Amino acid sequence: MRWLILFIVILIAAVLLAIVALEQPGYVLINVGGWTVEMTFTLFTATLLLGFAAGYYLVRFVGNAWNLPARIKRWRQVRQTSRAYRALNKGLILLQEGRWKKAEKQLVKHAGATPTSLPNYLAAARAAQAQGAPDRRDNYIKQAYEASPREEFAIGLAQANLLAEAQRLEQALATLLHLQQLAPQHPQLLKLLGQVYLELHDWPQLENLLPSLLRHKVFEEAELDDLTRQCYQALMLQAIRAGSPDQLQNIWNRLPGALLYDAAFIRLYAGQLLAHARHEEAESLLREALERRWDDGLVYLYGQVEIPQPQKMLVVAEHWLKDHAMSAALLLTLGRICIRTRLWGKARAYLEAAQGLEPDWADIYRELGNLHELTGDAVDALAYYRKGLLVTPPAALQQPL
């Protein structure tokens, strides 16, 4: 369009010039050093225009010839960059298809031909790892650092991810701790750090990290809840294996609010209170928990509490019976409390009722055997003890967590 307008303008100018030349031809006289040139004004104007045009195009030609090497160099660079991007695109497609060897070849083929070679090297590192070639993987990571030194954090995060996937957890952790100095609260860094601590079973460090994971919403709520449960469960079990009730109590005092009311954690902690003869604490903990929310596992443990005034426990447990008459665990607990208070008839009634609900529960038969032994009925006691050896407890009560 621009050239068309220019052509029309020139054509109009030429027509006007021709009209003027026909009406008033005029002439031009040039005298230089004894040489005289005379021509019509029209011819002079045409010669001047042609000379200007020739000079213009001559200058352009010389300029283009002068810049030709640089233009060829730029063309080659553009061509190489285009080929590199095509190779990257093809390599990424092959990577997604799981064709690791071909993907690696495509990704590194033209990686050096473009200043943005970082994606090539990182993707090639993943392809190499998928082929079980850690040396090549590490070499590509090294080349990525050399090609893009300013992207240390991104490269390090990719490296740590690959190391974690390869179960080289200590190296992954070292890389992540270094990166944490660069970006302490980066969400992806925190997430990967939490996963590595989990894999390493480094529960104290994971516990220290939990507030940051919560604050930055690194995990979905359900995932974080599960991670928190695993962490504190493991910490409590470590304290139990170490035989350290003080350490266990310290961990219990640090539990997040939701876990303090979790029946599984209460069962674990109350069981250890009973194991260390801290019956008063266990009774208070279990009673308060059961008043908040019913749980057969907790009421089962309540029956193992031995305090100097078992009558108080009997009143509490019989109050629960109003709402939980079909709970075999509660009936077993009532039978045990009645044995401690020497209420033989009540004990037998509760235990037989529990047996009717759970005919294959060994604890019930052992308590019936104990009751008959205490009342002098050795034959029935022996029969109940034998029966107890042949049955198992309900599945819900076999594991504390």
C-alpha positions as CSV (number, residue, x, y, z in Angstrom):
1,M,0.0,0.0,0.0
2,R,2.8,2.4,0.9
3,W,4.6,1.7,-2.4
4,L,1.4,2.2,-4.4
5,I,0.8,5.7,-2.8
6,L,4.5,6.6,-3.5
7,F,4.1,5.5,-7.2
8,I,0.9,7.6,-7.6
9,V,2.7,10.7,-6.0
10,I,5.7,10.3,-8.4
11,L,3.4,9.8,-11.4
12,I,1.4,13.0,-10.6
13,A,4.6,14.9,-10.1
14,A,6.0,13.7,-13.4
15,V,2.8,14.7,-15.2
16,L,2.8,18.2,-13.7
17,L,6.5,18.6,-14.5
18,A,5.8,17.5,-18.2
19,I,3.0,20.1,-18.5
20,V,5.2,22.8,-17.1
21,A,8.0,21.8,-19.4
22,L,5.8,21.9,-22.5
23,E,4.4,25.4,-21.7
24,Q,7.7,26.9,-20.5
25,P,10.6,24.6,-21.6
26,G,13.4,26.9,-20.4
27,Y,17.1,25.9,-20.3
28,V,20.0,25.5,-18.0
29,L,23.6,26.7,-18.8
30,I,26.6,25.3,-16.9
31,N,30.1,26.8,-17.5
32,V,33.0,25.1,-15.7
33,G,36.6,25.8,-16.6
34,G,36.0,26.7,-20.2
35,W,33.5,23.8,-20.6
36,T,29.9,24.8,-21.3
37,V,26.9,22.6,-21.0
38,E,23.5,23.7,-22.1
39,M,20.3,21.7,-21.8
40,T,16.6,22.1,-21.3
41,F,15.3,22.5,-17.8
42,T,13.3,19.3,-18.2
43,L,16.4,17.2,-19.2
44,F,18.4,18.8,-16.3
45,T,15.6,17.9,-13.8
46,A,15.4,14.4,-15.1
47,T,19.2,14.0,-15.0
48,L,19.3,15.4,-11.4
49,L,16.6,13.0,-10.3
50,L,18.2,10.0,-11.9
51,G,21.6,10.9,-10.4
52,F,20.0,11.2,-6.9
53,A,18.3,7.9,-7.3
54,A,21.5,6.2,-8.6
55,G,23.5,7.7,-5.7
56,Y,20.9,6.6,-3.2
57,Y,20.9,3.0,-4.4
58,L,24.7,3.0,-4.7
59,V,25.0,4.1,-1.0
60,R,22.5,1.4,0.0
61,F,24.4,-1.2,-1.9
62,V,27.7,-0.3,-0.3
63,G,26.1,-0.2,3.1
64,N,24.5,-3.6,2.6
65,A,27.7,-5.1,1.3
66,W,29.6,-3.7,4.3
67,N,27.0,-5.2,6.8
68,L,26.7,-8.5,4.9
69,P,29.0,-10.5,7.3
70,A,27.0,-9.3,10.4
71,R,23.7,-10.0,8.7
72,I,24.8,-13.5,7.7
73,K,26.0,-14.1,11.3
74,R,22.6,-12.9,12.7
75,W,20.8,-15.1,10.2
76,R,22.8,-18.1,11.3
77,Q,22.1,-17.3,15.0
78,V,18.4,-17.1,14.3
79,R,18.5,-20.3,12.4
80,Q,20.5,-22.1,15.2
81,T,18.1,-20.7,17.8
82,S,15.1,-21.9,15.8
83,R,16.6,-25.4,15.5
84,A,17.4,-25.4,19.2
85,Y,13.9,-24.5,20.1
86,R,12.5,-27.2,17.8
87,A,14.9,-29.7,19.4
88,L,13.8,-28.6,22.9
89,N,10.1,-29.0,22.0
90,K,10.7,-32.4,20.5
91,G,12.8,-33.5,23.4
92,L,10.2,-32.5,25.9
93,I,7.5,-34.4,24.0
94,L,9.8,-37.5,24.0
95,L,10.4,-37.0,27.7
96,Q,6.6,-37.0,28.4
97,E,6.3,-40.2,26.3
98,G,8.9,-41.9,28.4
99,R,11.4,-42.3,25.5
100,W,14.3,-41.3,27.7
101,K,17.2,-42.1,25.4
102,K,15.8,-40.2,22.4
103,A,14.7,-37.4,24.6
104,E,18.1,-36.9,26.1
105,K,19.7,-36.9,22.6
106,Q,17.3,-34.3,21.3
107,L,17.6,-32.1,24.4
108,V,21.4,-31.8,24.3
109,K,21.7,-31.8,20.5
110,H,21.5,-28.0,20.2
111,A,21.6,-26.9,23.9
112,G,24.7,-24.7,23.4
113,A,23.2,-22.9,20.4
114,T,20.9,-20.7,22.5
115,P,21.4,-18.5,25.5
116,T,18.3,-20.1,27.1
117,S,19.7,-23.6,27.4
118,L,18.7,-24.1,31.0
119,P,15.5,-26.0,30.2
120,N,17.5,-28.3,27.9
121,Y,20.0,-29.3,30.6
122,L,17.4,-29.8,33.4
123,A,15.2,-31.9,31.2
124,A,18.2,-33.9,29.9
125,A,19.2,-34.5,33.6
126,R,15.7,-36.0,34.2
127,A,16.0,-38.2,31.1
128,A,19.4,-39.4,32.2
129,Q,18.2,-40.3,35.7
130,A,15.3,-42.2,34.2
131,Q,17.9,-44.3,32.4
132,G,19.8,-45.0,35.6
133,A,22.7,-42.7,34.6
134,P,23.5,-40.5,37.6
135,D,26.9,-39.4,36.2
136,R,25.3,-38.0,33.1
137,R,22.5,-36.4,35.2
138,D,25.1,-34.7,37.5
139,N,27.0,-33.5,34.4
140,Y,23.9,-31.9,32.9
141,I,23.2,-30.2,36.2
142,K,26.7,-28.9,36.2
143,Q,26.3,-27.5,32.7
144,A,23.0,-25.9,33.8
145,Y,24.9,-24.0,36.5
146,E,27.6,-22.9,34.1
147,A,25.0,-21.8,31.5
148,S,22.8,-19.9,33.9
149,P,24.7,-19.0,37.1
150,R,22.0,-16.5,38.1
151,E,19.4,-19.3,38.3
152,E,21.2,-21.1,41.1
153,F,18.0,-21.5,43.2
154,A,15.9,-22.9,40.3
155,I,18.7,-25.3,39.3
156,G,19.3,-26.4,42.9
157,L,15.6,-27.1,43.5
158,A,15.5,-29.3,40.4
159,Q,18.7,-31.0,41.5
160,A,17.3,-31.7,45.0
161,N,14.1,-33.0,43.4
162,L,16.0,-35.5,41.3
163,L,18.2,-36.6,44.2
164,A,15.2,-37.2,46.4
165,E,13.5,-39.2,43.6
166,A,16.7,-41.3,43.4
167,Q,16.6,-41.8,47.2
168,R,19.9,-39.9,47.6
169,L,18.2,-38.2,50.5
170,E,21.2,-36.9,52.4
171,Q,22.5,-35.2,49.3
172,A,19.1,-33.8,48.6
173,L,18.9,-32.5,52.1
174,A,22.3,-30.8,51.9
175,T,21.2,-29.1,48.7
176,L,17.9,-27.9,50.2
177,L,19.5,-26.6,53.3
178,H,21.9,-24.5,51.1
179,L,19.0,-23.2,49.1
180,Q,17.1,-22.3,52.3
181,Q,19.7,-19.7,52.9
182,L,18.8,-18.1,49.6
183,A,15.0,-18.3,49.9
184,P,14.0,-19.4,53.5
185,Q,10.3,-19.4,52.9
186,H,10.0,-20.5,49.3
187,P,6.9,-22.8,49.2
188,Q,8.3,-25.5,46.9
189,L,11.5,-25.6,48.9
190,L,9.6,-26.1,52.1
191,K,7.4,-28.8,50.6
192,L,10.4,-30.8,49.3
193,L,12.2,-30.3,52.6
194,G,9.2,-31.7,54.5
195,Q,9.1,-34.7,52.2
196,V,12.8,-35.4,52.6
197,Y,12.6,-35.1,56.4
198,L,9.7,-37.6,56.2
199,E,11.7,-40.0,54.1
200,L,14.7,-39.7,56.5
201,H,12.4,-40.2,59.5
202,D,14.0,-37.0,60.9
203,W,10.9,-36.3,63.1
204,P,12.4,-33.4,65.3
205,Q,13.3,-31.4,62.2
206,L,10.0,-32.2,60.6
207,E,8.2,-30.9,63.7
208,N,10.2,-27.7,63.5
209,L,9.2,-27.3,59.9
210,L,5.5,-27.8,60.5
211,P,4.6,-24.2,61.4
212,S,6.2,-22.9,58.1
213,L,4.3,-25.6,56.1
214,L,1.1,-24.4,57.8
215,R,1.8,-20.7,57.4
216,H,2.6,-20.9,53.7
217,K,-0.1,-23.4,52.9
218,V,2.4,-25.7,51.2
219,F,0.3,-28.8,51.4
220,E,-3.5,-29.3,51.1
221,E,-5.1,-29.3,54.5
222,A,-5.7,-33.1,54.5
223,E,-2.1,-33.8,53.5
224,L,-0.7,-31.5,56.2
225,D,-3.0,-33.1,58.8
226,D,-1.7,-36.6,57.8
227,L,1.9,-35.4,57.9
228,T,1.4,-33.8,61.3
229,R,-0.1,-37.1,62.6
230,Q,2.8,-39.1,61.3
231,C,5.3,-36.8,62.8
232,Y,3.9,-36.7,66.3
233,Q,3.0,-40.4,66.3
234,A,6.6,-41.2,65.4
235,L,7.9,-38.8,68.1
236,M,5.7,-40.4,70.7
237,L,6.7,-43.9,69.7
238,Q,10.4,-42.9,69.8
239,A,9.9,-41.7,73.4
240,I,8.1,-44.9,74.3
241,R,10.9,-47.1,72.8
242,A,13.5,-45.0,74.7
243,G,11.6,-45.7,77.9
244,S,11.4,-41.9,78.7
245,P,8.1,-40.9,80.3
246,D,9.3,-37.3,80.7
247,Q,10.2,-37.0,77.1
248,L,6.8,-38.5,76.2
249,Q,5.0,-36.0,78.4
250,N,7.0,-33.2,76.8
251,I,5.8,-34.3,73.3
252,W,2.3,-34.7,74.6
253,N,2.4,-31.1,75.8
254,R,3.5,-29.9,72.4
255,L,0.8,-31.7,70.4
256,P,-1.4,-29.4,68.2
257,G,-4.9,-28.9,69.7
258,A,-6.6,-31.2,67.2
259,L,-4.4,-34.2,68.2
260,L,-4.9,-33.6,71.9
261,Y,-8.5,-34.6,71.4
262,D,-7.7,-37.4,68.9
263,A,-8.7,-40.8,70.4
264,A,-5.8,-42.6,68.8
265,F,-3.2,-40.3,70.5
266,I,-5.1,-40.4,73.8
267,R,-5.0,-44.2,73.7
268,L,-1.3,-44.2,73.1
269,Y,-0.5,-41.7,75.8
270,A,-3.0,-43.1,78.4
271,G,-1.6,-46.6,77.7
272,Q,1.9,-45.3,78.7
273,L,0.6,-43.6,81.8
274,L,-0.8,-46.9,82.9
275,A,2.4,-48.7,82.0
276,H,4.3,-46.3,84.3
277,A,1.6,-46.7,87.1
278,R,0.4,-43.1,86.7
279,H,-3.2,-44.3,87.1
280,E,-4.7,-41.1,88.5
281,E,-3.5,-39.1,85.5
282,A,-4.8,-41.8,83.1
283,E,-8.2,-41.9,84.8
284,S,-8.6,-38.1,84.5
285,L,-7.4,-38.1,80.9
286,L,-9.7,-41.0,79.8
287,R,-12.7,-39.8,81.6
288,E,-12.6,-36.3,80.2
289,A,-11.9,-37.7,76.7
290,L,-14.9,-40.1,76.9
291,E,-17.2,-37.3,78.1
292,R,-16.3,-35.3,75.0
293,R,-16.5,-38.1,72.5
294,W,-17.2,-41.8,72.9
295,D,-14.5,-44.3,71.8
296,D,-14.5,-48.1,72.7
297,G,-10.7,-48.1,72.7
298,L,-10.6,-45.4,75.4
299,V,-13.3,-47.1,77.6
300,Y,-11.3,-50.4,77.3
301,L,-8.3,-48.6,78.7
302,Y,-10.5,-47.1,81.4
303,G,-11.1,-50.6,82.7
304,Q,-7.4,-51.1,83.3
305,V,-7.1,-48.0,85.6
306,E,-6.5,-48.9,89.2
307,I,-7.1,-46.1,91.7
308,P,-7.7,-46.3,95.5
309,Q,-11.4,-45.4,95.0
310,P,-12.7,-47.7,92.2
311,Q,-16.3,-46.9,93.4
312,K,-15.9,-43.5,91.8
313,M,-15.0,-45.1,88.5
314,L,-18.0,-47.4,88.8
315,V,-20.4,-44.5,89.2
316,V,-18.9,-42.8,86.2
317,A,-19.0,-46.0,84.0
318,E,-22.5,-46.9,85.0
319,H,-23.6,-43.4,84.0
320,W,-22.1,-44.0,80.5
321,L,-24.1,-47.3,80.3
322,K,-27.3,-45.2,79.8
323,D,-26.2,-44.2,76.3
324,H,-23.9,-47.1,75.5
325,A,-25.6,-50.2,76.7
326,M,-24.5,-52.1,73.6
327,S,-20.8,-51.4,74.1
328,A,-19.0,-54.7,74.9
329,A,-15.9,-52.6,75.8
330,L,-17.9,-50.7,78.4
331,L,-19.5,-53.9,79.8
332,L,-16.0,-55.4,80.1
333,T,-14.8,-52.3,81.9
334,L,-17.7,-52.4,84.3
335,G,-17.0,-56.1,85.0
336,R,-13.4,-55.3,85.8
337,I,-14.3,-52.4,88.1
338,C,-16.9,-54.6,89.9
339,I,-14.2,-57.2,90.5
340,R,-12.0,-54.6,92.1
341,T,-14.9,-53.5,94.3
342,R,-15.7,-57.1,95.0
343,L,-19.2,-56.9,93.6
344,W,-19.2,-60.4,92.3
345,G,-22.7,-60.6,91.1
346,K,-22.6,-57.4,89.2
347,A,-19.2,-58.3,87.8
348,R,-20.6,-61.6,86.5
349,A,-23.7,-60.0,85.0
350,Y,-21.6,-57.3,83.1
351,L,-19.1,-59.8,81.9
352,E,-21.7,-62.3,80.6
353,A,-23.5,-59.4,78.9
354,A,-20.2,-58.4,77.2
355,Q,-19.7,-62.1,76.2
356,G,-23.1,-62.0,74.5
357,L,-22.1,-59.1,72.4
358,E,-18.5,-60.3,71.7
359,P,-18.4,-64.1,72.0
360,D,-14.8,-64.2,70.6
361,W,-13.1,-61.7,72.8
362,A,-10.3,-63.3,74.9
363,D,-10.2,-60.5,77.5
364,I,-13.8,-61.3,78.5
365,Y,-13.0,-65.0,79.1
366,R,-9.9,-64.1,81.1
367,E,-11.9,-61.8,83.4
368,L,-14.6,-64.5,83.8
369,G,-11.9,-66.9,84.7
370,N,-10.4,-64.4,87.2
371,L,-13.9,-63.9,88.7
372,H,-14.6,-67.6,89.1
373,E,-11.1,-68.1,90.6
374,L,-11.7,-65.3,93.1
375,T,-15.0,-66.9,94.1
376,G,-13.5,-70.3,94.5
377,D,-14.9,-72.0,91.4
378,A,-11.6,-73.4,90.0
379,V,-13.3,-75.7,87.4
380,D,-15.2,-72.9,85.6
381,A,-12.2,-70.6,86.0
382,L,-10.0,-73.1,84.2
383,A,-12.6,-73.5,81.4
384,Y,-12.8,-69.8,80.9
385,Y,-9.0,-69.4,80.8
386,R,-8.8,-72.1,78.2
387,K,-11.5,-70.5,76.1
388,G,-9.6,-67.2,76.3
389,L,-6.6,-68.8,74.6
390,L,-8.6,-69.8,71.6
391,V,-10.1,-66.4,70.6
392,T,-8.7,-63.0,69.7
393,P,-9.7,-59.4,70.7
394,P,-11.8,-57.2,68.4
395,A,-9.8,-55.7,65.6
396,A,-10.6,-52.2,66.6
397,L,-8.8,-52.7,69.9
398,Q,-5.7,-54.5,68.8
399,Q,-3.6,-51.5,67.8
400,P,-3.4,-48.2,69.7
401,L,-3.0,-46.2,66.5
